[in-house]
Amino acid sequence: MNKPKLISDTELEAITKTTYVTTKTIDNPDNLKDQKVWLFSGTKDTEVYQGVMDKVQGYYKHYGADIKYVNDLAAEHAFPTDLKRNTNACDYLGDPYINNCNFDGVGDMWKHIIPK
């Protein structure tokens, strides 16, 4: 999760296709086309580097998913919220991994996944 240069987009796509064709243990990746995907990566995440999430974005993009990628908050490895009570600072790493980043991550995700 901290070495994005070791991740090969083309290899992942080939493995996905081979797995679907030979074993049918995954759904057809062509079904990802136009599916809503919400991704988040904090600029201060020390657990899953943004370069890794960039690769995830590229993977979904390859299959034509409708992606919203939030990657501009100075957040550690946590879910961002705008709650003021019982949350950690945005750049804090630790339980409960819900941090006050003055950003409603859940609301933003739902607005993308289930539009009006």
N, C-alpha and C positions, 0 to 999 in steps of 0.2 A: 504493500500500500504506500510505500515511500520511494519506489523506483520506477517512475512512469516510463523511463527510457527502455526498460526491459519488457514492456508490453507492446506486442505487435498487433496492430489493428487487423491486418490482413490474416494473420494466423488465427485470431479469435473468430473472425468471420468464417474462415475455412472450417474450423472446428465446429462452429455452430451448424453450418450447412451439412457437414459430414454426419454429425450426430443426428440431425433431423432425418436425413436421407437413409442412413443405415439402421438406426435403432428406433426411430419414432418416439423416443423418450422425452422429447421436447416438442412444443408446438412449432408449426411452420413459422420461421422467422419473418416470412413475408407478411404475416398477420400483424406485425409491428407497424406497418405503413399507416400513417395518420393517427396512430394511437397517442394519447396525451401522456407525456412523461415530464415530471418535475424533478430537477436535480438541484442539489445545494452543495456548495463547497465554500467554507470560510477561508479567507486569505491567511488566517493564522492557524489553520488546522495542522497539527503535528502528528495526527494519526493516519489520515488519508490525504495525501498531498493533492493539491489542485491538478497537477499534471495527470494523476490517475483518473480523477473525475473528468478531465478533458478527454481522456481516452474513452470513458464511458459515454460521454456525449457523442463522440465520433462514431462509436458502435451503433448507438440508436439512430444517429443521423444517416448512417449507411443504409439502414432499413426503412428510412422515410418516416420515422416517428415525428410527432409534433412536440418539440422539446422546448421547455422553459428552463434555463440554467441560470440560477442565481449564484454568482461567484464574486461579488464585490463587497461583502461584509467582512469586517475585521473580526471574524468569529473563529473560535477554536472548534474542536470536534464535538458538536452539540447541535440540537435543533433550535433554531432562532425563534424568539418570541418577542412580544412587546409587553409582556407582563412585568410589572414593577416589583411584585412581592414574591418571595420564596423562589427566586431564580438567581443564578450566578451572573457575574459580569460576562459580557459577550466573549471576551478573550480567555475565559477560565476553562480549564480542562478538568472535569470530574463530575461525580453524581450531582444531580440526576441527568446531566447532559441536556438540560433545557436552560438556555441562556438568554438573558435580556439583551437583545441587540437592537431594540427599538424597531423591530420588523416582525410583522405577523406572518411567520412562515407557513403556518397551517392555513390561514386565510388566503395567502398568495397561492399556495398549492391547490386549494379547492377551486379558486377562481380560474385556474388554468385547466384543471382536470374536468370540472363540471361547470362549464360556462352557462350563463343565463340563456 
